[in-house]
Amino acid sequence: MSDMFCFQCQEAAKGTGCTIQGVCGKTSDVANLQDLLVYTLKGIAVFARSGRELGITDPVTEKFIIESLFATITNANFVPEYFTAKIREGLALRDSWRSRIADAGVIAYLSEHDAALWSASTDGELMDKAATVGVLATEHEDIRSLRELLTYGLKGMAAYMEHAAVLGFYEAGAHAFMEKGLTAVLDDTLSGGELTALVLECGKFGVDVMALLDRANTAAYGSPEITKVNIGVGTNPGILISGHDLKDMEELLKQTEGTGVDVYTHSEMLPAHYYPAFKKYSHFVGNYGNAWWKQTEEFDSFGGPVLMTTNCIVPPKESYKNRLYTTGNTGYPGVQHIAAGADGVKDFSALIEQAKECSAPVEIETGEIIGGFAHAAVMNLADQVVGAVQSGAIKQFFVMAGCDGRMKSRSYYTDFAAELPEDTVILTAGCAKYKYNKLALGDIGGIPRVLDAGQCNDSYSLVVIALKLKEVFGLDDINDLPISYNIAWYEQKAVIVLLALLHLGVKNIHLGPTLPAFLSPNVAKVLVDSFGIGGITTVQEDMERFIAAV
């Protein structure tokens, strides 16, 4: 098997790309199979888009596309057999489309691109094909950069669409654009300008999808409330849930009720505590630990079963591998996987029974953290916030949303938050908050200086808040607000959040700890010239720059 090439996350080796094994831990086989699955989706999209133009839509195809894209996100699934099965399922799905869309031009177009894939009959033949359809198959650096930027935006969008879908929410326009985007990255006739326009259009649908998920979550579980969350432990055995899926959270709480087993959140599941529907469960104890990258030590010390619901799994230690469970599109070799039954319900009894045999979690910290500052909650504080701005008590807001990660350079964000003037407020969402949400930064007239809106998808709430402030202060441009953007990124959901912000006209966003490796110098220049995108330097230099800009 040939080596891989992957540069979709912030940890791309040497800032250029992983070529032997991913820094995330995925093997070259898995990386190449992921590329082949995405390539298969492009072919399906060509047929599906042609069908849509004829008035034919297929929920099975739409579901397959979003599930498959989601599985290729960084730190989601490491199981080669999963991807081989998905590819074969995709080829069968495409065969079914071929029988429905008897368009000679479409068939000839696809046959020209992947005749070898059509004829592959063994896993080995599929693996041989996989090595030829990855990122580097596009030779022109700028076209490659734009294609991958669009693809990663689609991957992030797919994640949010999947979360909304399990709660019964659907956005037809986003599905149609996903097919359009996947078709476009296969089209050699498109210019750089045309691809750039599609990238920005992806941001528009990113806003739509995040709004959709916001409606889905609040319809199912209520609007997030300002909540103090315990970070200590109880005396009962527990189950730790990580990832992002609130539906899995709900099912786990229902099935553990009355069993004597407590439930704790980890990393991006922390915001589950903010939803009213989950507060009725007395065995929903608190949050254990920090961001995803610390799981190897925190899953170890927790001592009980751990359920990983979505991406952000890292290669586990043997010491807790037999206590780790995956579900949904997530997987790791040798780790137990829990699939949904025919009724869509997942049976978590294995975790519950194992938990009963375990001791209570080992305490690693004590105290509380506060969150729940989604747009509805902040709007309830609108008069207080506006008054603080008008009086000068709050001089500036800093959006520090996004992702956390293991690189030592990310201590920059802790230092930056600690050095901010006392008349500033941090608006955050995503696991980036773990760099500063436990600092004693105090409050301004009762308003905490760190306002946590929730998960990475809840970055939408920060946009709603900004747009409301723009309206209240009678401004014509969102960039005239006293808000600066210093965002940490790691994977593809951060990409769709960035594109959504660009679509909304937000400028002068600073990304760190490094700019994406998939941005060619020319594409990066377009983003700098058009939107003021920039990197980070030192805390002192950036602090002076941000403070002077307002």
N, C-alpha and C positions, 0 to 999 in steps of 0.2 A: 504494500500500500504506500502511495506517495505521501509526502508531507502535506501539511495543511497551510492555509493562510487565512487568518482571522484578525480583523482590527475593529470589531464592532463595539468593544467596551473601552473604558478609560484605562484599563490596565494592559493594553496592547504592548507586547514585549518591546522594550527599547523605544517606545513611543511610535513604533511603525507597524508592528503586527506580530502575532504568534505564528510560528512556522513549524514547530515540532510537536508541541503540546500547549494547550491554552494555559495562560496564567490562572484561569479559573479552574483548571484541572481536567478539562475535557481532552480526550485523546484525538489524534488526527482522524481516526475512523469516524468518531462521532461528529467532528467538525465538518468533514467532507459529506457525511450523510445528511447533516443539516442543510448544507449547501444544495444537495441534490433534492431534498424535500422542497426547499424554496423554489428551485428550478421547476419542479413538477407543478407547483402551485401556479407558476407563471403560465404554463401550458393550459391548466384548468381554467385560469382566468380568461385566456383568449377565447375559449369556447363559451364560458359563462357570460362574458361581455357581449359576444355575438348573440347569445340567447336572449339576454336582457333587451337588446335592440329589437328583437322579434317578439317581445312581451313574455318571454319565458324566464322565470326565476325559480331557483331551487334552494330551499332552506337547508337541505343536506350539504350542498356545495358550500354555502355561506358558512355553515357551522364548521365544516372541515377546514376551510381556509383560515378562520380565526384561531381554531384550536392548534393547527399545525404551525402557524406563525408564532403563536404564543410559546410553543414548545421549543422553538429555536432561540428564544431570548437567553441572554447570559445567565448561567447558574440555574437553569430550569430543569433540563433533562440530560442525563449522561448515559443513557442506555442505548447501545447500538441497535438492539433488536426492536426497540420502540420505533426508531426511525425507519428501519427496513420495512416494518409492517405498515407504517404510515405511507411510505412511498408506494408500496404495492396497492394500498387502498386508494391512493391518489390516482394511480394509473388506471385502476378499474373504474374510478369515477370519471376520469377523462374519456375512457372508452364509451361509457354510457352517454356522455355529451356528444361524442363523435357520431353516435347513431341518431342523435336528435338534431344535430346541426350539420346537415349534409352540405356544407359550404366547401366547395373544392378549393377555394383560395385559402381559407383558414386551415384546412387539412394539409395542403401543400406547404404552407408557411411553417406549420409546426413540424412536419416531417423533415423539412430541410434543416431545422434547428436541432432535432434530437432523434434522428432515426435509430441511433444505437440504443437510446433509452427505451424506445418502443419495443425493440427486439430483445432486450435483456431478459433472460429467463432464470438466472441464478443470482444469489446474493453476491457472488464474486463478480459477476458481470455488472451488477448495479454499482458495486464499489469502484470498479474500474471507470465507470462513467462518472461517478461522483467527483473524481479527481480532475475532471475536465470542465466542470460547470461552475466553479467557485468564483470568488471575487476577481481573481486575476485573469479570468477569461475575457474581461473587458480590458483591452490594451491601453486605450486612451485614458490618461490619468484623470483628467477633469470629468469626463463622462462617467468613468468608474466611480469617482467621488460622489457625483450627483445621484447616480443610480443607487449607491449604497446608502446615502443620506435619506433618500426616499424609501428604500426598503426598510431601514431601521425605524423610520417614522411609522411605517405600516405595522411593523412588529409591535411597537409600543401601543399603537391604536388598537391592535388586535387584543392585547391584554385587557384593556379597559372594556372593549366590546364583549369579551368573554365573561367578565365579571357582571356586566349588565344583563347578558343573555341568561345566566343561571337564575336571575331574579325576574325573568320574563320581559325584559325591555329590549327593544329592537330599533335600529336606525337604518332605514332602507338606503338613504343617501350615502352613508358611510360604507355599507357593503358594496354599493355600486362603485364608489371611488376606489375601494380596495382592489376591485377587479381592474379598474382603469390603471391604477398605479402599477400593479403587477404586470399588466400587459405592456406598459410603457418601458419598464426596465428590461424588457426583452426586445424592444424595437430599436434596431440599429439606425433607423432613419431620423430619430429625434435629435435635435440640436441641443447644445448646452443651455441655450435660452429657454427652450421648450421644457427641458427637464427642471430647470430652476423654477419655472412657473408652477410645475406640478408639485415640487417640494413645498412651495408656499401654499398651494391649494390643500396639501396634506395638513398643514397647520389649521386651516379652516375646519376641516373635519375632525381634527384633534379637539378643538373647542367643542364641537357638537357632541363628540363621544364622551368627553369628560362631563359635560352637562347632562348627558343621558345617564351616566353612571351615578351622578349626584342625585338625580331624580329616582333612580332605582333604589339606591341605598336608603334615602330618606323615606320613600314610600314603604319600604319593608321594615325599617328599624327606627324611624323617626329622625328628626333633625338633631345633629350632635349638640350636646349641652356642655357647658363649661364644667369640667370634672376634675377632681383630685384623684389621682391613681396611686394606689399603694405599690411600692417597689420592694417591700419585704416579703416574707413568706409566712404561711400558716403551719399548722401541725399535722394536717392530713396529707396523704400522698397526693400527687398531682400529675396532670398532663399539661405539657407545654405546647402551644400552637403558634406556628410561625408562618410567614408568607403574607398573603394579602386577602384571602377569600372569606368574606363575611358570611356567606351561605354555609361554608364548612364550620365556621365559628358557631353559628346558630345550631346546626345539627349536633355538634359536640356538646354544647351546653345542655341541649334537650336530653341527650342520651346519658350524660353523667349526672343529671339531677337525681338526688336521693341515693347515690351510690357510695357516698363517703369519699369521693375523689374530687379534688379541687381542680380548677382550670386556670392557667396563667397564660398571658400573651407574651410574645417575644417580637422584638423588632417592629416591623410594619403592621403587626396586629394590635399594637398598643391602642390605636384609635377606636378599636371595638368598644373600649370602655366608655367612650363618649356618647354612644347611641342608647337612647332610652330603653329600647326593647331588651337590651342585654342586662340592664341594671336590676331586673327582677330576680336574677339568679344569685342566690346567696353564696354559692360555691365558686363564683367568678371572682377570684381573690385579688389579682393584680397583675402587674407586668414584671417579668423576670429578665434582667439583663439589658442588653443594648442592641446595637445594629447587627445586621446579618453576619458580618465578617468575624464577629467574636463568638460565633456559635460553637466552634470546636471546644472552647473552654467552658462556655455556659451550658451547652447541652450535656457536657460531662458532669458538671457540678449539680445540675438540676436533679439527676438521679432517677427520674421517671420517664415514661414514654414521651416522645416528641412527634408532633404531626406537622409535616411540611406541606402546606396547601398550594403553594405556587413557587415561582422562581425565588432565588436567593439561597438555595441549598449549596453547600460547599462539600467537597469530599470528606466524609465523616471519619472520625477516629474509630478504631475497632472497639474501644472501650464503651461506646454507646450505640454502635451500629445496629445491635439487636434490639435497641429501644427506639429506633428511628423508623417512621412510617411516612410514605409519600402518598399523595392523592392528586387527582386531576391530571394535568399535563406534566407534572413533575415526576422525576424518577432518578434513581441511582442504582447501579449494579449491586445486587446482594441485599438491597433494602426492601422491606415489605411494602407492597403497594396496595392501597385500598381503592377499588373502583366502585362506581355507583352501580346499584342494582337496576333491574328492569324498570323499577318505579322511580328511578332517579335518586333514591336515598342511599347514603353511604353508611355502612355498618361499622361503627367504631368500637364494638364490643371487645375486640382483641386488645386495643389500647387500654380500655377500662379494666379488664381482668389483669393485664400486666401491671397496671398502676397500683392495683390493690396489693400486689406483692412487693412493692417498693416502699422505701422510707420517704418521709417528707423531704421536699427540696432543701438543699443546703443554702443557707442564707448568704448572699453575697453583698447585700447593701440594705439599708433601711430608709424609710422616709416616704415622701410623696412627690409626684410631679403633676403639673396641671396642664390640661389641654382642652380641646373641644371648641376652639375658636374658628369654626367654620363660618361661612358667610352669614347664616341666619343668626348665630350667636353674636357675632360682631355687630351686625345691624341693630341688635337689641342694645348694644353699647354705643351706638352711633353718636348720640348727643354727647356722651362723655368723651369719646375719642375726638370729635370735632372741637369740643370745648377745649380740650387739652392742646390741640394744634393751634387753635386761635389764640390761646393765652400764652403760647410759647413753651408750655410744659413739655410738649413733644415737638421736637424740631425736625425729625427725620425718621422715616421707616426704611428698614433694610429687609428686602426679600432674600432670605437665605435658605431657600427650599432646595430639594433635590435629593441626592444620594450620599450615603457615607461609603467608606471604603477603607482598605487596610494600609494604603500607602502612608508612610510616616509624614509625608508632606501635607497630609490632610489635617494635621494639628494646626495648620494655618487658620482653619475655621474656628477652632476653639479659641485661639489667641485673638482672632479678629473680633469675635463676639465679646470676649472679656475686655478688650480695649475700647469698645464703642463708648461714646459719651453717654452719660446717664440720662440725657434727654432724647434718646433714640429708642425705637422699638423694633424688634425682629419679628417679621412675619415668616413662618416656616411651614413646610409640609414635606412629607417623605422622611426617610431615615437619616437625612442630613442633620436633623434636629438633635440626634444623640451626641453630636459634637459639643453642644452647649445647653441642652435642656435641663441639665442637672447643675449648672452653674448658679450661684446665688447672685443673680442680676437685679433682683428687687422688682419694684413696680413704680409706676408714675400715677399718682393719685388713684391707686387701686387697680390700675391697668397693668397686668404683668408685662415685663419687658420682652418676654418671649411668648408670642401668640401662635400656638400650634394648631393648624387647621386640620391635620390628619395625615392620611397616606399620601403617596406621591401623586395619585390621581386627584387628590383634594387640592392640588395647586390651582385648580379651577376656582376654588373658594377665594384664593388670594386675588385672582383676576376680578371676580365679582366685587370684592371689597374695594379694589383700586378703582374700578369703574364707578362705584357708588360714591367714593370720595371725590372723584372727578366731577360728578354731577352736583354734589353738595357744595363744592367750592366754586362751581360755575366755570370750570375750565374747559377749553376747547380740545386740549391734547392731554392724553394720559401721561405723557412724558413731562408735563409741567407740574405734576404732583411731587411733593418732597419724598419720593421713593427711589431708592437705589437698589440695583439687582446684582447680588454677589452669590452666584449659584454654583453648587457642587453637582457634578454629574458622574454617573458610572455606566449605566446601561441604556437600553433602547427606549424604555418608558420615559427617561429623561429627554430623549431626542424629541418625542412627540410633544412633550410639555414645552420645550424650547420653540418648536415650530408653531405651536399654538400661540405663544407669546408674540412671536414675530408677526403672525397673522393679525393679532390685535393691535399691532402698531407699536409695541413696546420696543424701545431702543436702548442702546448702551448697556446691554447685559454682559456681565463678566462671568466667564466660565472657568472652572478649575477642578482639580489642581493642574490639569493640562488641557489644552484644546484637543478635540477629537483627532485621532490619527487618520480617520477616513476623510478628513477635509484636505483636499489638495491645496497647494499654495494659492492657486487662482480662485478656487471656490471659497477659501477662507477670506481672500481679499474682497470678493463680492459681498460676503456677510459683514465684513468690517466697514466697507464703504457705504453699504446700503442701510445697515442697522446698527453700526457701532459696536458689533460684537468684539469682545476683548478677553484677554486672559487675566491672570493675577500675577502680582509680583511679590512684594513683601507686605506684611501687615501695615507697617508704618507708611509706606509709599501709597498703598491703596486706600488707607484711611484718609490720608490728606487729599487724595484725588476725589473720593466719594463725598467728603464733607464740603470740599470746595465747589462741587458740582451743583449744590442745592442753594 
